[in-house]
Every structure is written in structure tokens, then in C-alpha cells.
Amino acid sequence: MHPETAPQLCVIEGDGIGHEVIPAAITVLQRVAPDVTLHHRQAGWEHFQTHGTSLPTETVQMAQQCGAVLFGAASSPAYPVEGYFSPIVRLRRTLQAYANLRPATHLPVPTSREGVDMLVVRENTEDLYIGHEHTEDEGQVGIAEKVITRTATERVTRLTYELAVRSNRKKVTIVHKANVLPQSDGLFRRVALEVAGYYPEITTDELYVDTAAYWMVKEPTRFDIILTPNLYGDILSDMAAAWGGGLGLAPSLSLGDNIAIAEPVHGSAPDIAGQGIANPTAAIMSTAMLLEHYWQRPEAAQRITNAVRKTLAEGDHTVDIYTQGAISTAKFTARVCDNLH
């Protein structure tokens, strides 16, 4: 989506294992794209604790300047903290990275499922994630607003179908809960189907989100591309990641108009942070998505994908895959780099 000129990358390690998997991903990226200029910036819970903000203005400015971002992981407390907000959610909305692409593809590990090759496209800027929450009745009632707009739905749907055409995918499944939420999910459904009508070469079907969850568990190979609002996409893509081998292998890319944020799906994993055992595969594969969809370097992206597959096929793996024979983050990264050739 971005012309191949002077690639710039804003690198945000974030929290926890972000400090380990992002340097690993950068090591691999620089092997296939040595001309990418790196700009390191800060964001996350750790930065909030020391500086009072989870997303500094200078980080947002650098992300806008670069156009491309590699984000590690952010810790978030499960209780309200005055002044704190999720930096990645805020960054996506600020940059209008409105389409979150989360592929789940079979990889040569025991936890993956043969035949799975799906892409979850999640609207990324609205729904319940807008953060409009408040309490009433002296804290006894919590209320959250769900917002769906025609504009956001149209743009994410058009991107989804254009992506389907470019990648030679055959079917898009629109997932919603319009039977219960006719004014919000109903709008998403209507607009998505309107846009789908311009792409008769792509088969379109639809499922309620609970039915989609059932099929995700029972027969995930029925899915090609799933298009869905923000909350459902967050949940379904994590379910799909199980069939791709687990969250440690699940990449993602958030796309907007001349903006891209690559990030592993997994969290900051504070229980293993600093031990050198985190799986860098998701972060590495996220850079491959950045190369393919933003910098338009599909050959470089394929080199990374092939190297990761070869490394896993040879039995090299981190402890999250299985404990026997597990190697460190650094050793796994080195094996991937060796297999780039």
C-alpha cells in the first residue's frame, strides 16, 4: 500500500516480552531489507509508570512520520488507573489503521491444524473499543457504548474484498449479531453486503458470531476470509490462532490509508519476560506482513515466511510449542536467519 521508497520504521518494544521478540524480528527484517531505517520510540504500561503517559506525543509523531510501525506488546491493568489507556488501541485509532489483518495458517508444529488457511479482518477503530464507558448507581451499574458507522464499515469492507482479489481468495464470511443488535451490527451487515455486491467474483456468506465460533472450533477449514466488527474479530482471531499453532505464532497487521502497524497477537507475557524463552515467530511473521502489504516487497516477505517454516519443520522451537528440545529466543532467531538463504 506504500510505494517502495526510503522505508522508515517506528519501532516500539512496549512491555514484557516485547523487549525480546521485537529485537529478534528486527534482526530478521534487516537481513532481507537492510535499507529500512529504524526509529526507536517508547509506549506501554512501563512507560506510564515512569513518565505518566502510555503513549507519548513524540511516539505518535514518529509513527505518523514513518508510516510503518512495529509494536511489541503492552501490559494493561485489569482495574481502572487514572490517566492510563491502552497505547495500541489509541495508536490504531489516532493513525486510523482501520483494518486489522490476522492470518491463521497451518505451520509444521504439533499444535497446528492441517488445511487451515484463513484471514480474520477486524474493523479496528470503533465498536465497544471506543472506550466510552461509565458507571451509574454509585458504581453498581457499568455502561459501555457500542458504535458502528457506515463510513468505517465501508472502508474496511472494501479493503477486505480488494485483498481477497489480490490474494486470490475465494470467499468472505461476514460475521455479526444483527439478530440481537439490529441498529449496530445490523448496520455493519447491511453496509458490508452492499459493498460485497461490487465483487461478484468473490463468494459472500454470513454467520452470527456464536455460530462462527462453533464452526471455528468444529471445522476451521470452512473459512477463507472472515470480516467482522472489532470485538468479535478480537475473539475469533485468537480462536483461529490456536489452529495456526498458538498465540506465539500469530502475527497481525493493522492497515489504514498510508499507515501500517505490525504487531504480534500475543500479549506482554510478564510471567516469562526477561528469561529469553519467548517465541519470536509472531513478531517475525508480522514484519513479513509489513513487507508484503505495506512496502510491497512480496519476495522478501516470502523469504521470511519460508525461513520460519523451514526452522519449525527442522524441529527448532521455543518452549511454548513443547518443552522437549526447546531453544532460546536468540537461538531460534539465529536459526531463522540461517534459513533465509
C-alpha positions in Angstrom: 0.0 0.0 0.0 3.0 2.3 0.2 5.5 3.0 -2.6 8.9 1.4 -2.2 10.9 4.5 -1.3 13.2 5.0 1.6 11.4 2.7 4.1 11.2 4.1 7.6 10.1 2.0 10.6 9.0 3.2 14.1 9.9 0.5 16.5 8.0 0.3 19.8 9.0 -2.6 22.0 6.4 -1.9 24.6 6.3 -4.1 27.7 7.4 -7.6 28.9 8.5 -9.9 26.1 8.2 -7.1 23.6 11.8 -6.2 24.7 12.8 -9.7 23.4 10.7 -10.5 20.4 10.9 -7.1 18.7 14.7 -7.1 18.6 14.5 -10.7 17.2 12.1 -9.6 14.5 14.3 -6.6 13.6 17.3 -8.9 13.3 15.5 -11.0 10.7 14.0 -7.9 8.9 17.4 -6.3 8.5 18.7 -9.5 6.7 16.1 -9.2 4.0 15.6 -5.4 4.0 18.8 -3.7 5.1 17.7 -0.4 3.7 14.9 0.1 6.3 15.8 2.9 8.7 14.8 2.3 12.3 13.4 4.9 14.8 13.0 3.5 18.3 10.3 5.0 20.5 8.5 4.3 23.8 5.0 3.3 24.8 3.2 1.0 27.3 2.5 0.4 30.9 6.2 0.5 31.9 6.5 4.0 30.3 3.3 5.1 32.0 4.6 4.1 35.4 7.7 6.2 35.0 6.5 9.1 32.8 2.8 9.3 33.4 1.7 8.5 29.8 1.4 5.2 28.0 1.7 6.8 24.5 4.0 9.9 24.3 3.3 12.5 21.7 6.7 12.0 20.2 5.9 8.4 19.6 2.7 9.2 17.8 4.5 11.8 15.7 7.3 9.4 14.7 4.7 6.7 13.8 2.9 9.3 11.6 6.2 10.3 10.0 7.4 6.8 9.3 4.0 5.4 8.2 5.1 1.9 9.3 5.2 0.8 12.9 6.4 -2.4 14.6 4.8 -2.7 18.1 5.7 -5.4 20.6 3.2 -5.8 23.4 1.5 -3.7 26.1 0.6 -4.6 29.6 -2.7 -3.3 30.9 -4.0 -3.5 34.4 -7.4 -5.2 34.9 -8.6 -2.3 37.1 -9.1 1.4 36.4 -5.9 3.5 36.6 -6.4 7.2 36.3 -4.7 8.6 33.1 -3.9 5.2 31.7 -5.2 3.9 28.4 -4.2 1.1 26.0 -1.5 2.6 23.9 -2.0 0.2 20.9 -5.8 0.8 20.8 -5.2 4.6 21.0 -2.4 4.4 18.3 -4.7 2.4 15.9 -7.4 5.0 16.3 -5.2 8.0 16.1 -3.5 6.8 12.9 -6.8 5.4 11.6 -5.3 2.0 11.0 -8.8 0.7 10.4 -8.4 -2.8 9.2 -6.7 -5.4 11.4 -5.5 -8.4 9.4 -4.9 -11.6 11.4 -4.0 -14.7 9.4 -4.1 -18.3 10.8 -2.2 -20.7 8.6 -1.0 -24.3 9.2 2.6 -24.4 10.4 4.7 -27.5 10.9 4.2 -27.7 14.7 2.1 -30.3 16.7 -0.4 -27.7 17.8 -1.3 -26.6 14.3 -4.1 -28.0 12.1 -3.5 -29.1 8.5 -5.7 -27.4 5.9 -6.2 -24.2 7.9 -5.5 -21.0 5.9 -7.8 -18.2 6.9 -7.6 -14.5 7.4 -9.6 -12.6 10.0 -10.2 -9.0 9.0 -11.3 -7.0 12.0 -12.7 -3.4 11.9 -10.2 -1.6 14.1 -11.4 1.8 15.1 -14.9 1.5 16.7 -17.4 -0.9 18.2 -17.1 -1.3 22.0 -13.4 -0.5 21.8 -14.0 3.3 21.5 -13.7 3.4 25.3 -17.0 5.2 26.1 -17.7 3.7 29.5 -19.1 5.0 32.7 -20.8 3.8 35.9 -24.1 4.7 37.4 -25.9 4.0 40.6 -22.8 4.6 42.8 -20.7 2.1 40.8 -23.3 -0.6 40.8 -24.1 -0.4 37.0 -21.4 -0.3 34.3 -22.4 1.0 30.8 -20.4 0.8 27.6 -21.3 2.3 24.2 -21.1 0.3 21.0 -20.6 2.4 17.9 -20.8 1.2 14.3 -20.7 3.7 11.4 -21.3 3.4 7.7 -18.0 5.1 6.9 -15.9 2.7 8.9 -17.7 -0.3 7.7 -17.5 0.7 4.1 -13.7 1.2 4.2 -12.9 -2.0 6.0 -15.2 -4.0 3.7 -13.7 -2.5 0.5 -10.2 -3.2 1.8 -11.2 -6.8 2.6 -12.6 -7.5 -0.8 -9.7 -5.8 -2.6 -7.4 -8.0 -0.5 -9.4 -11.1 -1.5 -9.0 -10.2 -5.2 -5.2 -9.6 -4.9 -4.5 -12.7 -2.9 -6.8 -14.9 -5.0 -9.0 -15.9 -2.1 -12.5 -17.0 -3.0 -14.9 -16.4 -0.1 -15.6 -13.7 2.5 -17.8 -14.6 5.6 -19.4 -11.6 7.2 -19.8 -12.2 10.9 -22.2 -10.2 13.1 -25.0 -10.5 15.7 -27.6 -8.5 13.8 -30.5 -10.5 15.1 -29.9 -9.1 18.6 -28.3 -5.8 17.7 -30.2 -4.6 14.6 -29.2 -1.0 14.8 -25.4 -1.5 15.2 -24.5 -5.0 13.9 -27.4 -4.6 11.6 -25.8 -1.6 10.0 -22.5 -3.4 9.7 -24.2 -6.3 8.0 -26.2 -4.1 5.6 -23.3 -2.0 4.5 -20.9 -4.9 4.2 -23.4 -6.7 2.0 -23.8 -3.6 -0.1 -20.1 -3.4 -0.8 -19.8 -7.1 -1.4 -22.2 -6.6 -4.3 -19.5 -4.9 -6.2 -17.3 -8.0 -6.1 -19.4 -10.8 -7.7 -16.3 -12.9 -8.3 -15.9 -13.4 -4.5 -18.4 -15.7 -2.8 -20.0 -14.0 0.2 -21.8 -15.6 3.1 -22.7 -14.6 6.6 -22.8 -16.1 10.1 -23.9 -15.0 13.5 -20.9 -14.7 15.8 -21.9 -17.6 18.0 -22.3 -19.8 15.0 -19.0 -18.7 13.6 -17.4 -19.6 17.0 -18.9 -23.1 16.7 -17.5 -23.6 13.2 -14.2 -22.2 14.3 -13.9 -25.0 16.8 -15.6 -27.7 14.7 -14.2 -27.1 11.2 -11.9 -24.1 10.8 -11.1 -25.1 7.2 -14.5 -23.8 6.1 -13.3 -20.3 6.5 -11.3 -18.3 3.9 -11.7 -14.6 5.0 -13.8 -13.5 7.9 -14.9 -9.9 8.1 -16.3 -8.7 11.4 -16.6 -5.8 13.8 -13.8 -5.0 16.3 -14.8 -7.1 19.4 -15.8 -10.3 17.5 -12.7 -10.1 15.5 -10.5 -9.9 18.6 -12.1 -13.0 20.0 -12.4 -15.1 16.8 -8.8 -14.3 15.7 -7.5 -15.6 19.0 -9.5 -18.8 18.5 -8.1 -19.1 15.0 -4.6 -18.7 16.3 -5.0 -22.0 18.2 -5.3 -23.7 14.8 -2.2 -21.9 13.5 -0.1 -23.3 16.3 -0.8 -20.8 19.2 -0.6 -17.1 20.0 3.2 -17.3 19.9 3.0 -17.9 16.2 0.1 -15.5 15.4 1.1 -12.3 13.5 -1.1 -9.3 12.6 -1.0 -6.1 10.6 -3.3 -3.1 11.0 -3.7 -1.1 7.8 -5.1 2.3 7.0 -4.5 4.8 4.3 -0.7 5.1 4.0 -0.3 3.6 7.5 0.6 0.1 8.8 1.1 -1.2 12.3 2.6 -4.7 12.6 2.3 -6.4 15.9 2.3 -10.0 17.3 -1.1 -11.0 18.6 0.2 -12.3 21.9 0.5 -10.1 25.0 3.4 -9.0 27.1 3.6 -12.3 29.0 5.1 -10.9 32.2 5.4 -14.4 33.7 8.2 -15.3 31.2 9.6 -11.8 30.4 13.3 -11.5 30.7 14.0 -15.2 30.6 15.0 -15.4 26.9 12.5 -18.1 26.1 9.7 -16.1 24.4 8.6 -17.2 20.9 9.6 -14.5 18.3 7.7 -16.2 15.5 4.6 -13.9 15.7 6.8 -10.8 15.7 8.9 -12.1 12.8 5.9 -13.0 10.7 4.4 -9.6 11.5 7.3 -8.0 9.7 6.7 -10.3 6.8 3.2 -8.9 6.6 4.6 -5.4 6.7 6.9 -6.2 3.8 4.1 -7.8 1.7 1.1 -5.4 2.3 2.8 -2.1 3.0 6.2 -1.9 1.4 5.1 -4.1 -1.5 8.0 -6.5 -1.2 6.3 -9.9 -1.5 9.6 -11.7 -2.3 11.2 -10.5 0.9 8.1 -11.4 2.8 8.1 -14.9 1.3 11.8 -15.4 2.3 10.9 -14.7 5.9 7.9 -17.0 5.8 9.8 -19.8 4.2 12.7 -19.4 6.7 10.3 -19.7 9.6 8.5 -22.7 8.2 11.8 -24.4 7.5 13.1 -23.7 11.0 10.0 -25.2 12.6 10.0 -28.1 10.2 13.5 -28.9 11.3 12.3 -29.2 14.8 13.7 -26.0 16.2 11.1 -24.4 18.6 10.7 -22.4 21.7 9.2 -23.8 25.0 5.6 -22.7 24.2 5.5 -25.2 21.4 6.7 -28.1 23.6 9.3 -28.3 26.3 11.5 -31.1 25.0 14.3 -29.8 22.9 13.2 -26.2 23.3 15.7 -23.5 22.4 16.0 -19.9 23.4 14.6 -16.8 21.7 18.1 -15.9 20.4 18.9 -19.3 19.1 15.6 -19.6 17.3 16.1 -16.2 15.7 19.6 -17.3 14.6 18.2 -20.5 13.0 15.6 -18.4 11.1 18.4 -16.1 9.9 20.4 -19.2 8.7 17.4 -20.4 6.8 16.9 -17.2 5.0 19.5 -18.4 2.5 
